[in-house]
Amino acid sequence: MNSKARPTIEPIEDDTLDEFAAFLHEHLNPERTPAVWSADFRRNRRPESPNYGFALRDQGVLVGGIGALYADRQIQGRLERFCNITSWCVLHSHRQHSTRLAMAVLAQGDGTYTDFSPTQVVGSTLRFLKFTELDDRRAVIVNLPGWQPGVQVLTQDEQIRARLTGEALQAYEDHRELPWLSHLVVGAAEGWCHVITRRSQVRQLPAALVLHVSDRAVFARCLRSVAAHGLVRGRLFTLVEYRFLERTPPWPSHVQSGFNRKLVRTQTLDPACVDYLYSESLAFDLVQ
């Protein structure tokens, strides 16, 4: 390649997504086939999505790329554009152009941009681009038997649909077909909370990792019932990020921290209210 020619950046579209998927398979995660990479991005494309991210080319050859998942959502009474950065991979020979890919994503306009799985290098780059860190503390709750009076935990599709409305119902509809996710609704007549979890581990013991709660106040009141439900399903622990909690987690529990900090850039939202809907955390079958 002619090193004097500056590599170009272009949007990843339908006709180039398979090429990007093959690149990710070869250079980012060979355990995920090109077909899986392509299917994940295509399945999660929404009507408002302008592209699948951006590709870096040197004389026509793909040498890097950055994936993007988009969603327009009603948050705090206003329409907010979300963009989740994912699968950022550049060949070592072209790493000096990595920041250009992130800037291409951010140049698409105002909105809330997130990266929930940054490496240390990526984190440093995004903090330079005015991203801020989210609280990385996570409660590890020991699941104990027992139910709270009046609290119901519902898992059947028709039960969940009957209790959810508006944005919460739409979120359920958009994520319910992903087989690595589990859904439940917890609460009582005065309020219901949609909870999304996926399998995880604590010291190689089975756990449920909470990825979404639609109503944090209801979730805080009903957390013991959620934990008890997890135990019935064979999960010994429930893992919940502190920013999803409105009170001290129930005993017995302890705190984990020291993870690579998740990052967000927003001019309109409280970063603490940012969740994982329509992001790689839910949309891709990744080990967490």
N, C-alpha and C positions, 0 to 999 in steps of 0.2 A: 504493500500500500504506500501511497505517496503521503508521507507524514506532514508535508507542507500544506496539503489541502485540508481545510477545517471540516470535521465531520458535521453532517447535517442532522437536524431534528425534525421529525414528522409525526403526526398523529397516528396511532395504531387503529386501523379500521378493520372491517370484516375481512377484507382481502389480504391483510397482513397479520391478523391475529394468530393464525396457525404457525407462521414463521416465528413470531414472538414466543409462542408456547413451546416450540421445539428448542429455542434458545434457553428458556428457563429450565427445561428438562435437562439440557446438557450442562448448564453453567450454574444453576441455582439449587435445584432439588431433583436429582435423577430418580428419586423414588416416586415422583409424580410424573406420569407419562404425558407426552404432548397432548394427547386426547383429553386427559383430565384437566390440564391447564386451560385448554381452549373451552371445554364445556363449562368450567367454573366461571370464566369471564362472560361467556355468552349467556349463561343462565341468569346472571346477575345484571345484565344490561337493562336499564330502565329507559322509558321514552325520553327522559330529559338528558340522557347520557350523550355527551358530544363525541366521545371516543372511548377507547379502552386504555388510554395512557399515551405515552410518547416513546418513539424508537430513536436510537442514535445510530446513524449509518456513516461509514467511511467508504467512500467511492462505491456506494450501493450495498455494501456488506453490513449486516446487522452486527453491531459491536456492543450494544447496550440497550436498555429500555427501562421504563418505569410504568407499572400498572396503576390504574385508577378505577375506583368504583364510585358512582355518583348516585345521589338521591336528593330530590326536593321534598322537604318535610315541613309541616306546620309545627313550629317550636315557639312557645311563649307568645302565641297569638300572631306570629308572622311567618311568612314563607322563607325558609332557609335552605340554601344550596350546600349540600355536604359533598365532600370529595375525600375518599379514603385512599391514601397512597399505599401501594402494596407491590411486592415482587420487584424491587428496585435492584437491578443487576447490570453491572458494566464490566467489560473485560479489563484486566489489570492494565493492559497497554493503553487504555483510554480513560482511566479513572479521573484524569484532570478535567474531563468534560461532564462528570457526574452531576455537578451542581446545575449545569445547564438544563438537565432533564427536570429537576425539581422546579426550576424557575419557569419552565414551559408549562408545567401544571398550574403553578400559582398565577401565571399571567392570564389565566382564563377569567379572572374577575374576583370580586368579593365573595365571601362565603366562609364556611368552616372547613378547614383542611385538617386531616388527622393522619397519624402513622402509629399503629398500635403494636408494631413488632420491629422497632428500629434497632439496628446494631449500634455499637458505640460510635462508629464512624458516621453512620447515617444520622444518629442523634446529634452529633456535633454540628453536622451540616445544617440540619433543620433548626437547631437553636440559633445558628448564625442568621437564618432566614426568618427569625422572630417567632418561632414556635415556642410554646411554653410546656412545662412538664406537668403531667397529672400525678396525683397522689398514688404512690405505688404500694401502699400498705394493703394487705389482704388478711382478712380474718379466716382462720382455720377453725371451724366449729365442729365439735364432736357431735355426731348425730345420736340422739337419745330417743327412746320410745316415749309415746305420750302425745295427746292431742289437746289443743286449747278449746275450751268450751265455746260453742257457737261458730268456730272457724271451720270452713270447708276447704278441702284441696281437691280440685277437679281436674281430670286429665283427658276425658273423652271429648272428641271433636265437637259434638253437638252441645256439650256443656260449656266448653270454652267459647264457642260462637254466641251462645245465649247470654253470656255475661259481659262480653267485650263490645265496645262501640267505637266509632270514629277511628282515630289514628292507631289506637291499640288493636282494634280488630284488623285493620289493614296490615299492621306489622305481623300479626299472627298469620294472616293469609299469605303474605309474601315469604314467610320463612318455614311454614309448617311442613313442606315437602322435603326439607333437608334431613336426611336420615340420621345424621350425627347429632342433631339437636333434640332435646326433650322439652315439651311445653306443659305447663300447668297454670291453672288459675287458682289463686288463694284469696280468701276473704270471707265476707258475710254480706248481708243485705245492704249495709251502709257503705260498702266499697269493695272493689275487686282489683287484684293485681295480676297481670300476666307475667310469668316468670319463664325465662328460657335458660336451660342449662345444657352442658355437655359433659361427657365423661372426662375425668382427670384422675390424678393419683397423688397421694401423700405418702412418701416413703414406700412406694409400690403397693399401697393399699387403696382400694377404690374410693373415689370421691366424686362429688358433683360440683362442677364449676359454674357459678352463676354468671351469666353473660348479659342478662337484661332483666330489668324490673320496670313495669310501666307506671307504678305508683309507689314511691319509696316510703311514704307514710304507712300505707297498708302493709307493705312488705315488712317493715320494721315491727309492726304489731303481730304479724303472723309468722315470723321467722322460725319459731320453735316448731310450728306445724310443718313448715317446709323441710326442716331438718329431719323430723320424724318420718315424713314421707320418703325422704332420701334413704333412710335406714331400711324401710320396708322394701325399697328397690335395690338393696344390696350395697348402698353407698355408706361408707363409715364416716365420711366427713362432708361438710358443705363449705365451699370456698367462696367468699364474698369480698369484693373490694370495699374498702372503708367508705369510699365516696358514694356507694350505693346505700349506705346505712344512715339512719337518722338518730340512732342511739347506740350505746355500747352493745356489742354482740353478746348473745346469751352465753352463760357458763355451761360447760367448759369450752374454752376457746383460747387461741393464742394468735399472735400477729406475725405474719411474714412480711419481709421487705427486702430491699436490695436488688430488685429486678431492674432491667433496662427500662427507664421511664418511658411510658407512652406519651405522645406529643400531640399538641393541638395548636392551630393558629386560627383565631377568630376575633372579629371586631365587634360582634353583636351578642354573643352568648357568654354566659358564665361557664368557663371550661369544666367546672365540676358537674354540670348537667349533661355533658357529652356522653353518649352511649355507643354501643357497638352495632346497632342496627345498620343493615346495608353496608357492612364492612367485611373485610377478610376474616375477622374474628368469628363471625357467624357463617359467612357465605362460603368459605373454603374449609375443607375437611383437613385441618392442620392440628398437629399435636400441641397441646397447651398445658 
